[in-house]
Amino acid sequence: MPNTPRPRTSRSGGRSGGQSVAAVLRGLLSLAVLLALLGALPVVLWWATSTVGPAGVAALGSLLSTDDSGQVFLLALAVAGWIGWLLFAVAVVLEIPAQLRGRAVPQIRGLVGQRTAAALVGAILLALPTGTALAVPATAAPAAAATGVSAAAVPSTAAATASVGATASSDTGSTQVTYTVRDVRPAESLWSIAETMLGDGQRWEEIAALNQGRTMPGGLVFYAEKPIRPGWALHLPADAQPPQHNTSAAQADGQAARQTGSPAPTIYTVRDGDSLTGIADVQLGDANQYVQIFELNCGGPLPDGGTFTDPDLIHPGQHLTLPHPDTATPTPATPATPETPETPGTPALPTAPAPAPREPQEAVPGSGPTTTESPAPSKQPAPATTGAVTPETSTAGSSSTAPTQSSASAAPRPEGVSEAPASVHAGDSSIHWALIGGIGTLLAASLTGALGVRRILQQRQRHAGQTIAQDQEPTDLEQLLGATSHPAGVELLDQVLRTLAHHAADRDIPVPALRGARLNTVGVTLLLDEPADPIPPFAEGPAPRTWILDPQADLLTAEDLTSVQAPYPGLVTLGTDDDGLVLIDLMTCRILLLDGSDEEVLAVARALALELGTCGWTDYSEILTTGLGARLAGLLPQGRIRTMPHLPAVAADLGELMLEAHQSGEQVLPWLAVGAGELDDEHVVQLADALAAGRTLDTAIILPATAATRHSFPHAEVLTVANGQDAPVGLLETSVDLQRISDEQYRQYVHALTVATQEPNAATGPWESTEDHARAAAGGAPLTVHATGEGSLDPGNPFPALLAGHIPAPTRPAAATTDATTSGTAPTSGAGTPAADGSTKSEAEAAAEQASGIAPAAIPAPHTSPTSTQVPQHPDPKDTGVRIDVLGPLRISGSDTSAHSPRTTCLAAYIHLRPGRSADTLCKAMDYINPWSTRTLHSRLSELRNAIGLHTDGQPLLPRPKTGAGYSFHPAVTSDWQLFQDLAGQGLAAGPLNGIEDLEAAMALVRGKPFDGRTLPWADPIIQDMLSKITDTAHTLARWHADAVLPDLDAARRSVHKGLDVEETSEVLYRDLLTIEWAAGNTAAIRRTVARIQHIARTYDLTLETTTEDTITQALAGKPAPSTTYSVRA
């Protein structure tokens, strides 16, 4: 490359000589001021101090005995002057190295003169030849999306990480060379860029002239006298070339690549609206290749500083190394044909975190059909899977699936029931082992689980067509719990502790006494009270009296641990230290005193009591509380907590416990008391005497640290619970940031539980026509005939089959046609459609395959279904066919691309289901713990707009909100949930004579648990509504199939299985399944169903309804199934 300096040229808008002189003058003036402040000011201060100092000190000594003549005030001024000068000098010392590196020092509170120092240092550096990149303004400029950053391939990453590209100019036809400013040390400047690219640093003015007034990525305007920033795309003179040594390196790399047969790597510069999945889709031809891109670039520098660690957050101007063609096949930038929608259930690759990773779901194995299983991780896109359920026929027996995790709200398990230990790891990086909002992950999961069980009870108690009572918007606490809780942590702790107890019992030795435990990314560590030989699944720890979980140990399954009692009922989370979550065993500690204000003591005591009363690793204990509030005990479903009015009542209860233990001669339940508030000294002494008498029992108490409690319990562990400071814990030999429940958090949790006990909402519209929950499918009860009009039949007529021919068929939409059986009968088990292997599939299976495997090119218009002709038709030719699917794994069907990151699809679902929300609300809803920045939100919205495109009228399907309005989709965008309600409502209104096809089409849209079982607090009210309506639709459809004159038990069974895959706790559907298998004479399937019901009851600590128990008894008795004489002919 020629190194001859090029004569400077004068260009319009360039930096003139006058401007350069002004910059130099400003620099000289700033230097003079800075020298005066740093050098002359101390001289003045020294003179002033020597003048007023002696007199001021003398006056200060006699200040209280004589009148002040002002000498003390003058002395104070001198001292303040010295302090101010010292702080200013510190600010200068901080600013000089930072600005030399191209960085801005964060504003430090109390650092006097920091802005002045930044301005003076910046002006001095701007006067230097390389100053345009060295100086940084005193205030950070706002970051915004980049515009017009071109991507260019660089022959070698070793040559340079900067992007140098050539773009054709449309007006002159000339080639415009661009250069992307790198984030390096030392920082780049116009001088260094000119020296590197043009061979002469003096030519920096030519670069300045070419870019003067241009808007740069980030929204800032280029001015020659201002600093340049990493990520900016600068125009260079046409003769700009990379340095000679870089070119040689590139040629060497290229030659080496040719010799080895592998091409040189390609560098891509990120542009506005890009995402890793989009880049992989366009550049490599496979959106799933984003994993390789992330692996190649993880840890690299970002344009605005920092390190690239989040695949969901890329920045305009960032340089990404793309994989070799041997690992990814490049495709044209614009796909020629629409792609297949994202395959539901395809998991993220384990080698790198997927964008917006889902909350990990527990793997609960089952032998039967399920629609929520995820295939094994694969680097290749998985083929589209059907959402159909294919149980065994009535002659071969129906295979019942093992319970799968329920909805997001009911997902947390009160007891450890995981049957796949390998799927649960303490080292899971997605688990927050630190406190969030004062709450740890175990307490959050326990509180969420209790609320989930309460909502399960709501679903069980409602009648057909009703929906449960709940707030339409979650409280702040519910959002915090949803974001913090991780049921896998509770499940892991419960599983390892019960496995330990099992092995100890096998060896006929007691479990060791614990001081506490620790959970972190390493695993589970037990802190023993006395040294002991390790018992599986634990091994000897690195420190004395510690055991660590052996990663190679086998944990027992839930079935093996059913009869194993929790070995440590007093184990509870205290808080966190530097190593992770810290738990203390109250049965070893015995007495814990909380030292602090009443409010601080109450907050910590509440957290301890709530975790003890709701956690899954403690399934038997008595917890007495006083001074914590009376309402909570009656609302928690576990029933472990009892509220006592005062300490004498607590002492009396302990006396009764001792009497019970003495009379029975056996160990009674562990007994714990938690108190707060004012304590009477006599009552404390009375409780201390009772505890001393019952010292052989498993007891523990938590009380405020008062003079009386300290005197009565001299050997107690005392915790300092003051806010903002760690509490030393002598028993555990560490200091802990304590867990707390504030008054507002407590109020919100009590409110949520109170709402969960309210009466359900009445059925409305077509949902009034759902079949009664008390009448099971194939149970012999007549179908309900919902008559309309004066001449209609009496709905209570016991012989509807005799008059069925007189019931007029409901009027269908004009656009709807019928291609089902001419008589309108339900499909029999023999009817079906040809399968790929030559077998036949039922219409429901074929419908489900169509609904779950939609290709964008064949997406039906909104409110239509490919599975039924009995669907309301909307002949609007302008329909876009874009549909947001939430009844299963989230996806966007019918868009221009299938490469949607999970966070983008979640954002689309939120905007569709919660329209009109502001940008701030969106940012908080997407990540409550670390809300999105506005920049991240706009990047996601841009990606979403690009994916779904425009309506046929030219309007964007996701318009920008108007002033004062929130984000909403174009009316043409619909969802599978909206379509489900339309189909189910129409089918229910049509009744059993003509509504079966619509209900089949509605159920075919269900591909799995809503939102794939993800915990999304903002979606929980909607999910609960989905559970209610899907359950009622499945039950109604099963009844219509099984109780027709020509019953179709296979179709009824499929409907029930689909409903149980979504709502595993529905006793209504279990009764349907029992009576269906009873009618089919399938004893083996009945026993499997009974085992599944009992497992669910144990898991959620539920009591079966009397109707369910009677159905189980009758089905297992071997008696003939109920008669179906009085069924309506379909």
N, C-alpha and C positions, 0 to 999 in steps of 0.2 A: 504494500500500500504506500502511495507517495506520502512523504512526510514534509514536503515543502509547504511552508506557511502560505496560506491564501490571503491576498489583500483583503482588508475589511471593506465591506460594502455598506452603503447607507441605504436603509430600507424604511419604508413607511411603517410607522408604529414601532420602530426599533428603539433601543435605549440610546438616547442622544448623549453627546458629550456633556451637555448641561446637566443631564440627570446623573451622569457618572461623577461630575464635580460635586454636585449636591450631596451624593452619597458619601464622598470622601470628606466633605466638610462636616456632615453630620457625624461621621465616625470620629474625626478629630475632636469635635466638640464633646462628644460622649466620652472619649478617652480622657479629655481634660477634666470633665466633671467627675469621672470615676476616680482619677488620681487624687483630685481634691478631697473627695469623700473618704477615700481610704487612707490618704497620706496626710492631708492638711487638717482634716477634722479631728484626728486624735491629738494633734498639737494644740489646737484650740481647747479641746476638752481637758487636756493636761494642765494648761495654763489656768483654766477656770476652776478646776478641781483644787489646784494648789492655792488658789486665792480664797475660795470659800470653804475649803475643806477643814482647816484647823478650827476656824470659828464655828462652823456648823457642827463639828463633832463635840466641841465644848458646850454649845447651846443644847445639843441633843442630850448631853449628860445631865443638864439641869432643867430639862424641859418641864418636869412636873413641879418644880419648885419656883421657877421664875417665868415671866412672860417671854414668849418667843418674839424675837426681833426680826424674823424672816430668814435667819441664817440656816435653820433646819430645812426650810423650803428650798433655798438655793442649793443646799447639799443634795436634796432629793432630785432636783433637776439635773445636777451633774451626774449622779448615779444613773438616772434614766437615760441621759445622753450616751453614757458608756455602753449601757445594755443595748440601746438602739443601734449604735455603731457596730457592736459585736454581731448582732443578728444580721445586719446588712452585709458585713464581711462574709459571714457564713453563706448568705444567699449568693454572693458573687462567686465564692468558691464552688458552689453547687452548679451555677449556671455555666461557667466557662467550659468544663469538660463535657457537660450535657449538650450544649449547642455545638461544640466541635464534633460531636457524634451525630448531629442532626436530630436531637431529641429535645423535648420540652420537659422541664422539671415539674412534677405535680405540685399544685399549690399546697404549701404546708401552713396549717393554721398557726398563727402566732409568730411566723417568721417575717419580721418587719422589713419592708423594703424589697421584697422578692420581685414584685412586678417592675420596680424601678431598676433593679439589678439586671433583670432579663432584657429590658428595653435598652439599657446602656451597653451591655455585652453584645446584644444583637446588632446594634448600630455600628459598633466597632468592627465586628466580623464582616458585616456587609460591605465595609469599605475596603476589605482585603480583596485580592484578585479572585480568590475562590469563595468569596463570601456569599454568593447567591444560594449556595446549598448548605452553608454552615449554620447560618443564623436561623433561629426558630422564634416565632412570635411568642409574646408572653402569654397569650391565651390560645388554647387549642381551637383550631377551626373545626366546625361540625363535619362529620363524615356523611357522605351521601353516595348514592349509586353512581357508578361510573358510566360514561357515555363514550362510545366510539373508540374503544380500545381494540386494536386489531390483533389477531392471533397470528403468530409467525413461527415457522419451524426453524430451529437452530441446529446446525449440524452436530453439535456436541454439547453435552451439558458441562463438560470439563472446560470448554472454551469460555463460555460466559453464561450466566443465568439471566442476563438481560435479554429482552425480546427485541430483535431488530427485524422489522418487516418492511416490505415495499408494497404500497397500494397505488393503483392507477388513479390519476386525477382525471375527473370527468370533463373538466373544462379545457385543460391544456394537453391532455394525453401524456403528460410527463409522469415520471415515477416519483412518488413521495416516500422518503425513507423515514421511518418512525423508530424511536428508541424509548423503551420503558425503563424508567428510573428504578434502580434496584435498592433493596433494603440491605445494605452492607455496612461494614465498619472498616475504615472511616466512611462517613456518609459521602455520597456522590455530589458533585457540584457541576455547574455548567462548564467550568474550567476543566475538571477531570473528564467529563464526557467529550468535550472538544478535543482534548489531548488523546483520548482513547479512540474515538471514532473518526476524527479529522486529522490527527497527527500533530495538532498544534493547539495548545491551550488558549492562545490568544484569540482563537476564532470563536470563543464562547459568545461573543456579541452577535455573530451570525445566527446561532441557535436561539438567542434571546429575541432577535428580530423576527425570526420565523414563527415564534410562539406567542409574541406579545398580544395580550388580550384574549387568547384562546381559553375556553372553558375546559378544565382538566377533569379526569376521573376523580370523583369526590365532590364535584360541584364548584371547586375553587377556580378563580381566574388567574392565569399566569401573568405576572409582572416581573420584569427583570430584576427589580430591586428587592423582590420578596423571595423567601426560600422556596426551593423545589422540594417535592415530597415523593417518597417511594410510591410506585404505581402510576405515576404520571406518564403519559405517552407524548413524547416531545418530537416535533418535526425537526429533521436534520437536513442539511444541504444535500444535494443529489449525489455528491461524491463521497458521502460518508460510507465507511467500510469498517468492519471489525479490525482490531489490531492484528499485526502480522503474525505474532506468536500464537494468537487464538486461531487464526486461519490455519496455521500449520498444524496446530493441535486437532482442529476439525478435520483437516485432510488426513492426518494420521489415524484419527478415529474412524473415519470413513473407510480408509484402506484396510484397517484391522477388521472392520465389520465385513467388508467384502471378502477378506481372506477366511473369516470364520463362518461366512454365510449368513450372518445376522445383521440386519440393518441398524443404522445409528438411531439412538432414541430421538423422539420428537417432543418439542416443547410447545405447549399450548398456553396462551395467555387468556386468562379468564375475562369474560365480558359481562356486562350488565345483564342480569336475568339468567345466567348460567347456573347449572347444578351439576354435581358429579354424575348423576344418572343421565342427565341430558347430554353431557359431554361424551360419556361412554356410548350412549345410543347413537349420536351423530358421528363421532370420530372413529369409533371402534365397531359399530354395528351391533352392539349388545349392551343394553343398559346395565346388566348385571356385572359388567366389567368395571363398574365404579370401584369395586373392592380392590382390584389390582392398581387402579390409579391412586387410591388412597394409600395403599401399602408403599408404592414407589415414592410418594411425596410426604408421607407422615413425618413430622419433625422438621420440615422445611420452613424457611422464613416466610412471613406474611408481609404484604406491601406496607401496612401501617404499623409494623412491629409485631413481635410475638412469634409464636410457633404454630404451625398447622397441625392441629390435633383433632379437630371436629370435622368429619366428612359432611356435616350439614351446613357448615359455615365456610364458604369460600368467598374471596374478595376480588372485585374487579382489579385487574393488573397483576394478580397472582400468577406465577408461572408453574405449570404442572407438567411433569414428565409423563408422557403416555407410554403404555406398554409396547413391546415389539409386535410386529404383525404376526409373529408365530404364536403369540398368546392372545391376540385379539385381531379380528378381521375387520379392516376399515371398510366403511360403506360411504356412499355419497352423503353429502351434508344434508340433503333433503330427501327423506324417504319417499320412494315412489308410490308405495301403497300403505294403507293404514296397518298398524301393527295389532297383534292380538293383545287384548287387555291383560293386565297384570294377573298372573295366575294366583287364585286365592290359596292361601295357606303356604305359599313358598317362603321359607324362612330365610333370614339374613345369613350370609356366610359367616362362619365362626372366626375366620382369619382377620377380620376387621369389623369394627362396629358399623352396622348399617345406618344410613341417615335416619334420624329419629327412631332409635331402637325401641321396640315395644317392651312393655313391662314383661319380664319372663313369666311364662305360664307353667304351672306345675304339670308334669306328665302323669296322668292317671290312666293306667292301662285298662283295657277292657277287651273282652273277647268278641263283642258284638259290633254292629255297624255304628259308625259315627261319622259325622260330617265335619268334625273340627280337628282331625288329626293333621299334623304337618308332616310332609315327607322329610326324609333325611336330607341334610344340607348337601347341596350340589352346586357346582359352579356353572352348571348349565341350567337354562330355564326349564322348570318342570312342566310337563304337559298339563293342559287344563284338566282339572279334576271335576268329577260330577258331584253335585250336592245331593244326589239321590241316596236314599237309604234302602238297602236290599236285604231285609231280614229273611230268615228261612221261612219256607211255606208252612202251612198249618200241619201238614203230614210229617214234616221233618223236624219241626220244632223251631221256635223263634229264639235266636241268640240275643240275649240281653247284654247290653254294654254295661261295663262297670261305670260307676258314677264319674262323670267329668265335672270339672269346676264350673260353678254356676256363673251367673252374670257378674259384671264388675262390682256391683254393690254387695253381692253375696259371696264373692270370690274368696275372701280370707277364711281360712278354716279355723274354727275355735280350737280344734285338736289336730295334732299332727297326723295326717292320713296319707301322706305321700307314699306311693307304692313304687317309686322309681328313685331310689336314693341318688343315683348318678346324676339326676337332673337338677339336684339342689346342691349348691356350693356356697359356703360362707364367703369364699373369695370372689363371688360375683361382683364385678365392678359396677353394676347398675344399682346395687344396694347402697343406700346412704347410711353409713355407719356413724356419721356425725349427727348432732341434734339439729333439727330444722324447726324453727319457731319454738324452741324449747322442748320439742318432742322427738324421741328416738324412733327408729323404724319398728322395733318390737311393740312399743306402746301404740304407735300409729296403726300397725296391723291388727293389734288386739281390739282397739276401739272400732276400727272399720269392720272387723269381723262381727263384733257384737251388734253393730248397726245393721250389718248384712243379715244376720240371723233374725233380727226383729222384722226386717222387710220380707224375709222368707215367710215368717208367720203371717204377715199382712197378706201375702199372696195366697197362702193356704186358707185364710179365713174369709176371703171375699167370695161373692157369689158370681154366677155366670154373667159375663158382660160388664162387670164392675172393674174399676181400676183403683189401685191403692192410693191413699192420701199421701201427699208429699209436696214439698216446696218445689216450685218451678225453677228456682235458682238455688244452687248449693250455697251454703254459708262458707265463710272464709275457712273455718275449721275443717269442714268436709273437703274442701279443695286441698288444704294442707295435708290432711290425713291421706287423701288419695295419692298425692304426689310423694309422700314420705314413706307410706307403708309398703312393706314387701313381705307377703305371706310366706315366701320361701325361707326367710330368716326364722320365723316362728316354727315352721315345719321342720327345718333342719335342727334347731335346738331341741324341740320335742322329740324328734326321732333319735338323736344321738343319746339323749338322757335316758329314754326308755330302753334303748338297746343296751346301754350300760347296766341298767337295772336288771334286764333279762339275763345278761351274762353273769352278773353278780349272784343272782338267784341260782343259776345253773351250778356255780361253784360253791354255793351254800355259804357265801360270805356277805356281809352287809356292804352297802355302797358307802364310800368314804364320805366323811363330813367335809363340806366345802366352806371356804371363806367367801368365795364368789366365783365368777366366771368372766371371760372376756370373749367378745365376738369381733372379728375384724377381717381384713382381706386374707389373712393367713388361714383362718379357720376358727374353731372353737377351742378355747383354752380353759381348763378347770384349775382353780386355785384351791388346793387342798388345805385343810386345817392341820393335818398331820401327814408326814411322809407315808406313802403306801405304794405297793407294786401296782403298775397300771393294769387296768381291766379293759378288754376290747369294748368299744372301738378306739380306745385311747392308747397313746404311747407316752413314754417318759418325756417330759418337757425339758427345755434347755436350762430353766431355773429350778431351784429346789422347790419341792411341794407344788409342782405344776404338771399337769397332763395336757397333751395336745392331741387333737383329733387326727388319727392316722388316715391320711388320704387314700390308702389302699384298703382300708377296712370296709367290710360289708355291713351296711345298715339293714336291720330287719324291716320287713314290709309292714303295712298297716294291719294286715290280718294277723301277723305274728305278734304284734304288740297290743292287740285288742284287750287282753286280760292283764297287761302290765301296768301297774300304777305308776303315776308320775313320782320319781324318787325325791324331787326337791321342790315341794310345794311352796317354800318360802323364798325361792329364787326370784329376784325382781331387779329391774334396771335402775341403777342409780343415776347414770349419765354417761359421759364420755371423757376419755383422757386422750393423750397423744397417740395411743395404740389402738383405739377403737371403742366399742361399746362396753361399759363396765356394769356387771351385775353383782349384787351382794346376796348372800344366803341369810335371811333373817332368822332362820332356825339355829344357825350357829352364832350369829350376832346377838340374838335374844332381845336386847334392849337397844333401840336407836333413838337418840334425842336430837331434835332439830333446833339449832340455835340461830335465831334471827327475829325479824319483826313478825307480827301476826300474819300479814299478807304473804310474806316470803315462806313462812312455815306452812301456811295453808296451800300454797301453790305446789310445794314439793310433796306434801302429804297426799294431796289429791292424786298426783301422778302415780305415787306408790300404790295407793289404794285401788285406783282404776286398773292398773296393770295386773295387780294381784287378782282382781275380780273378773278380768276378762281374758287373761292370757291362755294360750293353748297348752303350755307345758305344766300347768297346774289344774288338774281336773277335780280335785277334792280338797276342800278346806272351808273353814268358817272364818269370815272376815267381818269384824265388828267395827263400825266407825262412829265417831262422835265429833260434832263440830264441823263436819265436812259438807253438810247439806242433807236434807231428808228425802228429796225427790228421786235421786238417782237409783237408790236401791231397788225400788219397785219397777224401774224401767229397764234395767239390764236383764237380758234373757237368761243368763247363767244362774242367777239366784244365789250367788255366793255371798253377797254383801248384805249385812243387816245393819240398819241405823239404830243406834242407842241414844237415849236422851242425855245421858251424863255418865261419868266414870263409875258411880256406884252401881249402875245397871250393868256396866261392863264387868265389874268385879263379881256381881251376883251371877252373871252368866258363866263366868269362869268357875265359880263354886259349883254350879249345877253340872258343869262338864266334869269336874273332879269326882263328883258323886256318881255320875254315869260311868266313868272309868273304873271306879272302885267296885261298883255293883256288877258290872259286866266282866271285869277282869281282863279286858282287852284294850288295845290302844284305840283311842277315839280319833276323830278327824283333827288335823292340825288346826290350831286356833291362833288367829292373829287379830290384834286390835290396833287401829290407827286413830289418833285423836289430834285435835287442833283447837285453838281458841283458849279462853280463860279456863284454868284448872284450879279447883279448890285444893289447898294443901292437904286437908284431911282425906279428901277423896283419893289423892295420889298415894298417901300412906296406906289406905285401905286396899288399893289395887296392888301395891307392892307386897303387902302381906298375902294376898290371894295368889300372886305369882310365886312367892316363896313356897307356899303350901303345895302348889301344883308344879314344882320344878321337874318332876319326872315326865310331864306331858310335853308334847311338841307345841310350844307357845312362843309368841314373839309380840312385842308392842313397839309402836312408834308414837312418841309424844313430843310436845315442845320442851325445849331445854330451859326450865325454870329453876329457881333455887330449890323448890321442893322436889322436883324430879331428879335434879343432880344429887341431892342429899339422899333420896330414897333409892336411887340406882347409881351408886358410886362407880361401878365398873362398866357403865354403859358406853357405847360408841357415840360420840358427840360430833354432829356435822354442822359446820357453819354454812348456812343457807342464804347468805347475803347475795343479792343480785350482782352480777358482773365480776365475781371472783370464784376461782376453783376452791372446792372444799377438800381439805386433806382427809383421807380415810385411812386411819391407822391399821385397821384390820386388813385392808387390801394393799397397803403400802404404796399408795398413789394419791394423786389429787384429781378430783373429778369435777367437770362442768355438769351441774345437777340438772336433771330433767324436771320440768315444771308444767303445770296446767294453770293458766291464768284464769281470773274470774270471767272474762269474756269468752274464753275458749270453753270453760265449763258451762256457761249459759248456753252457748250455741250447741254443745253436745246434748245437753238436756232437752233443748228445743227439738233437735232432730229426732231423738228417741220419743219425745212426746207426740210429734207428728206421726211417727211410725205406729202409734197405738190408736190413732183416730179411725173412725168408721170409713169404709171405702166410698169412693164416688159412685153414684148410681149409673147404671147402664143407660146409654142414650142411643137414639137412631137405630140402625140395623143391629147393633150389638145387643139390643133387647131380645133378639131372636136366637141367641146362642143357646145350645142345649144345656139343660140343668146339670150342674156338677154332681148332684146326688144320683143321677141315672147314668150308670156306666155303659159303655159300648158293649153290645151283645149281651146285655143284661136282661133282655126280655121286656123292657119298658117301652110303651108306644112312643113314637117320635112326636114332637110338638108340631102342631099345624097352626101357623100364625095366619089366621084368616083376616082379610080386609074387605070391607064393604058389608052392606046389610044382608046380602044373600049368601054370604060365606058360611062355611061350616063352623060349628062351635069348636073352638080350640081344645076343649076338654072332652070331646067325643071319644069314648073308649074304643070305637070301632072305625077308625079313619080309613082302614083299608077297604071297607065295603063301599065307601063313598068317594074314594080317591079319584075315580074317573070324573066326578062332577066338579073337581077343583080346577078352575081355569088356569092355564099356564100364565105366569107373569109376562107382562109386555117387555120385549127385549128391544134394545136400541136398533134403529133401522140399519145401522152399518154392521150389526153383528149377524153372523150366520152360524149355522150349526153343522159341524162335520163329525159330531160324535154319533153314538148309536141312535138310530131313528126313534127308538122308544124312550130315550132319555134315561135308560137304566145305568146304574153304576158299572164301571168296567169290572169284569170278572177276572179271576186269577188266570184264566186261560187266555184272555185278550192281551195283546201286546204289540210291540213294534219290533222289527228285526234288529238284532244287535250285530256288532261287527264280527262276532265269532259265530254267527249263524243262529244263535239262540234268540229268544224273544224277550223283550222288555215291556213292562207295563207302561201304560200311558203316563202314569205319574213319574216313573223313572225317566222316560224320554223327556217329559216336561222339565224335570229337574235338571237333566243334562243340558237342555237348551238354555235354561235360566242361568246356570252357573258357568257355562262355557260360551258366552256371547262374544262374537267377533265384532269389532267396531263397525265393520262394513255392513253388518246385519243387525245393528242395534235397533230395536223397535222404537217407535215414537213414544213419548211419555204417555203414561196411563194405558199402555198396551202390553200384551204379554204374548210371547211366542208359543205359549202352551195352551191357550184357550181361545176359542172364537167367541166365547161369551164375555168379552172384555169391552168396556166402554171405549169406543173408537173416537179419536180426535182427528178429523181429516185435514188438520192444518198442514199444508204442504211445507210450511216454513219450519217445522219442528227440526231441531238439531240432532235429537237422539242422544244428547249428553245426559248421562244418568250417574248419580252418586250412589254407590251400593254400600250399605251399612249392615245388612242382614248377613253377616259373615265377615271375612277379611275385608278391610276397607279398600275400595278401588273406584276408579272413575271409568265408566264404560262409555264408549262412543267418542272419546276425545281423539285428537290427532296423534297422540303417542301413548304408549302404555308405560313409559318410564316415569312413574310418579313416586317420589320418595314418600315414606310413611307419614312424615310430618305434613307434606303438601296435601295428601289425601285427607288427613285428619283436619287440616285447615278448611278444606272444601266442605267436609261434613259439618263442621261447626257453622260455617257461613250459611249453609243450606238449612240446617235445623234451628239455628239461632240467628235469623236474619236481622239486620239493622244494628249490629253491634259496632262499637267504635274501634279504632286501631288499638287503643290502650287495653280495651277488654280482650281483643284477640290476642295480643301479646301475653297477657296474663293467663288466659285460658290454655294457651299452647304449652306453657311451662310455668306452673305456679311458683316453683322454687326459684328458678332463674328465668324471669320473663324475657321473652324475645325483645331484642332492640327493634326500633322502628326500621332500621336498615335491613335486619333479617326478615322482618315481616314483609317489607316491600319486595325483597328478593323472592320470597315465597309466592307472593301475590303475582309477581311478574311471571314466574314459572307457571303458575296455575293459569293465568290468562293466555300464555303462549300455548298451553296444552289444550285448552278447551276451545280456543279460537273465537270466531265471530258468529253471530246469528245471520240468517240469510238476509235480514234487512240491513246488515252492515253494522249493527250495534254489538259491542262486546258482550259476551255472555257473563262476564264479571266486570260490570262498569265501575269506574271510579266514583266514590261517594260524593254527593253534592255537599255543600256547606251545611253542617249540622246534622247530616244523615250518616248512617252507618253503611257497612258493606252488605250487599245482597246480590244474589244471582238474578239473571234475566229469567222471566217467568218460564221460558222454554226449558230451563234446566230442572230436572226432576230427580227422584230417588226411588230405589226399590221399596223403601218403607212407605212412601206415598202411594206407589202402585199396589203394594200389598193391602193397604187399607181400602183402596178403591175396589179391588177384586173381592176381598173378604166381605166388605159391606154389601156389594151387589149380590154375592152368593148367598149371604145370610138373608137378604131381603127376598130372594127368589125362593128360598126354602128347599127342602129335600127333593122336591120334584125336579127342579131345574137349576139348583145352585151348586151341585157337586163340582162341575167343571171349573167354576170360578174359584171355589175354595181350593181345588187341586192346583190351579195356576198360582194362587196366592202362596200356598205352601211350597211350591217349586222355587219361589224366589228366595226362600230361606236356605242359605248355604252353610250356616253354622250359628254360633252365638253372636248376638249383635255386637258389632265393633270387634269381632274376633275375640271376645272375652277380655278386652283391654280395660284397665281401670282408668276411666275418664270421668272425673267428678262432674264436669259440666253436662255430660251426657246421661248421668244416672237417672234423672226423672224420665227421660225419653226411653232409656233401656227398660225401666220398670213397666212403662206403658207397652213396649214391644213384648215383654214377657207375658203380660196379661193377655194381650190380643192374640199372640201366636198360640198360647196354651188353649184359649177358648176356641180358636179356629181348628186346631188339631183335634180337640175333643169333639167338637161338633161334626167335623168331617168323619171321624172314626165312628160316631154313632150313626151317621147317615149311611155309611158303607156297611156296617155290621148289622144294623137293624132293619135293612130293606127286606122286601119279600125275597129277593135273590141276594142274600148277603155276600159281600166280598170281604172276607176276613183278612186276606193279604193286603188289600188297599187300606183297610182300617189299621192294621198293624204298622204299615209304613207311615201312616199319618202320626200315630202315637210315638213311634221311634223318633221321627223328625222333631216332634214337640219336646221329647225328653232330652234330645241332644241340645236343645236351647235352654230348657228349664228342667234341670235334673231333680228338683225337689218337689215337683207337682204330684201330689197324691191323686189328684183327679186322673191324670194320665196313667199312673201306675195301676189304679183300679180298672181303667179301660184295658190296659195290657193284660191284667190278670183274667178279666172276664173273656177277652178275646181268646187267650190261650185255653181257658176253661172250655169255651164253646168248641175249640178245635181239638180238645182232648189231648193237649200237649203238656203232659205232666212235668217233663224236664224243664220246659220253658217257664212253667209256673214257679218251680223251685228256684230257678235262676232269678226270676223277677222278685220273689220274696226276699232272697238274699240281698239283692240290690236295694230294696226298700229299707231293710234293716241296716244296711251299711250307711245309707244316707241319714237315717235317724240317729245312728251313733255319731256320725261325723258332725252333725249340726246340733246334737243334743236335743233332738225333737221327740215329742210323744206322738205316736200315730193316732189319727182320728179313729173313732169307734167304727165308722163305716169301712175304713180300710182294713182294720183288724177283722171285722166280720167277713169281708170279702176274702181275705187270706184264709181264714178258717174254713169257709165254704169251698174255696177252690182246692184246698189241700185235702178236703174230706173225701174226694172222689165221687161225689154225688153228680147226677146229671145237671148239665148247664140249664139255666133258666130258659123257658120257652120263648120263642120269637113269633108267636102266633099273631100278636097284635101290632105288627109292624106296618108302616106305610109302604105301599108299592112305589118304588122310585121310578 
